Amino acid sequence: MAKRNPYRPRQRPSGRKKSRYAPKKPARVTIRPAADAKLKKVFATIGVPPKKPFQPDPFQIQALKAIASADCLVTAPTGAGKTWIAEQAIARLLAETGGRAWYASPLKALSNAKYTEFCAAFGAERVGILTGDRKENAEAPVIIGTTEILRNHLYDAMHRGETLHTDLVILDEAHFLGDPERGVVWEEIMIYLPTRIPLLLLSATIGNAHRIADWLSSIRSRPCRVVAETRRPVPLHPLFFHPGGTLMPLTAPTGKGGKTRLYKKVNDFVHARRSPRIAVPGKLPPFGDILAVLKKYRLHPVIFFLKSRADCDSALKLCHNNQIQDDQRQQMLHRRVNSLVSRSAHMADHKQRWFLENLAVGSHHSGQLPAWKLILENLMTDGLLDAVFATSTVAAGVNFPARTVVMFNSDRYNGVDFSPLTPTELHQMTGRAGRRGMDNIGFAVSIPGKFMDLRMIARLLGSSPSDVVSQIKINFSMVLNLLLSHAPDQIEKLLERSFATYLLSLRDARRGKSEASRADRMFLWRDFQRHLEFLQHSRYVLPDGRLTDDGLWASRLRVDQPLLIAEGFRLGAFPVKDPVLMAAVVSCFVFEKESDDHLDSKSLPKALKHAFAGLREALTPFAHQMFAAGFPVRPLFIRPAAATYAWANGAPWETVLQIAEMEEGIFSSLILRIADNLRHIRNLKDIFPEPAASASAAIDLILRDPVSLYQGGFQA
């Protein structure tokens, strides 16, 4: 059978399947605001709770007591006050022993936000930040950073034979342990962290918290206590929005053990032969009319969760009837927006600014620049916006709750296809409903449509959170870095400490199996050996498991495709004398999507075309070897390289976006990831001084407005 070219683009993701719940021959109705009589008492509770001195909840006190003598896993709903636990634990450490703390979060935006909070709490001189993009006050006793940076520090400490220079590690958003792409980083940290360092895990509610704690206790030789809070800080009331504009309860109690069922009128709607639709097929709902209904009953501010970035942007144009009537409020909004955009001409001229200032609505998604998203988050937190239209990704890790969230779909796009919402995903979305200290009650509104299964939503609202499963997997960067400090037989024992192996052992114990299933539990070791053999064949590792000289410097390339980049340097295939070309070709290893590479000659300079062709020609034999050995090889595309080349050469942002054929937030993220890769190349200055110098210069060329605002820690 002929070998497939490893550089051939992947197949495009499949489309969404049609829901069997979609009604036939829908009728379009006019929206007229109304509310079911059952909601009279509920709506009467809407308002702001009275101000009172802060009093920690019992679970917060319990968690502080636990971390004083053990590891602790705190699971609690969004907004319950997990950060307070971290702040108090750090304050106690600083006061009692003068120790050091590391606070790791999954997102750079979250790390930036926590840095601002902690500077206010502990003093800027005692807080530092390390995210790759930012490195400030790195020797401070309190360090905020991303989980990847913390994992890399653990690699370095093991290599030097030292212990990590901290006395407490806090992992925020610890349920990311189950993230398919990045969960491996969380698991590595938990495995490698020295047992002398207490571990405080802060998580959304998860179904198997005690299982995770038992695993940690087994590998860290110290107890891990679970502190669970299931009560929401602001009670949630689920609503149904009838296409005609009538609000009604989504569910009603059954009288059996607190269980619920669909409210009778909603159930009748679901089973009707010709249920009306709020919009004609293929058209967006009348968001302005929907918002008017919600505002009539004081259910704003609102987060609308939509299925795509394009829908979020288009929704703004359907809100023209949401004109701000209060002159004082509009002036306040104008002043705040002016203040937030003052650092950037690009932000000041943003095409969606008019909607912010005149309609008090905004669009928030990954296609937006990080600085623009931060502006929206600040305005929402200040209570100056009526609505934000967002994709479901905003539900995880971004802190701008509203009084109400509105959902149109019971599925979400997972990067490959559309799949039904899980309990945890729905809980994250509804966790944004209700602002602690600002709302007595929060609301989750479901609007019927083609991809909304109301019965499933009702069931998920009352279901237990999902279990977290191990996502650990072997990659070349992990293998190289573990071999820096461990012999292969030691690594085998290290991998036996994984959460995946622990879960398999429990499964086997339940089934009464022992030796016969040990092979199943050795899957990580077998995959490690497969990677090791390829590295030995490629002369990055010696037969005895020690790294070669090339393996030593390649281990410092802690990026997505370290081996291909390392091979490019071994072959002299990088344009090491030209920073612009260096940035452009590095983009080829960062870009993960498919790309239409049909470019006109103006967008494809000869120098870039020559450099790209030379790099691909040099790496193709090695890529074939990787592919033949069963390792994935992403294709190299020239379009992102052409866009990066133009940007590094000083081309206008709008021109570059036309070449890239990307939304500005997506291209900005690409630039930031290119900068991350260039930093790792820059760190090889003792081995490759000329490429390192070019990489350093390239970083300065590509990190400029509007990208540089985020890179430099844009603070609103």
WOMO-V724689 format. One record per helix or strand of 2 or more residues. SS is the DSSP state (H for helix, E for strand). FROM is the first residue (numbers start at 0). TO is the last residue. Records with the same first field share a line. If there is no record, write none. Layout:
SS->FROM-TO + FROM-TO
//
This chain:
E->33-34 + 70-75 + 100-104 + 126-129 + 134-135 + 141-145 + 167-170 + 197-202 + 223-228 + 234-240 + 245-248 + 250-252 + 259-261 + 301-304 + 360-363 + 386-389 + 403-406 + 410-412 + 417-419 + 440-446
H->36-43 + 57-66 + 81-95 + 107-121 + 123-125 + 146-159 + 173-177 + 182-191 + 208-219 + 263-270 + 286-295 + 308-315 + 326-340 + 344-347 + 352-358 + 369-380 + 391-394 + 422-429 + 453-460 + 475-484 + 487-494 + 498-510 + 514-520 + 522-536 + 548-553 + 561-569 + 578-589 + 600-602 + 605-627 + 638-647 + 652-659 + 663-681 + 688-701 + 706-710
//
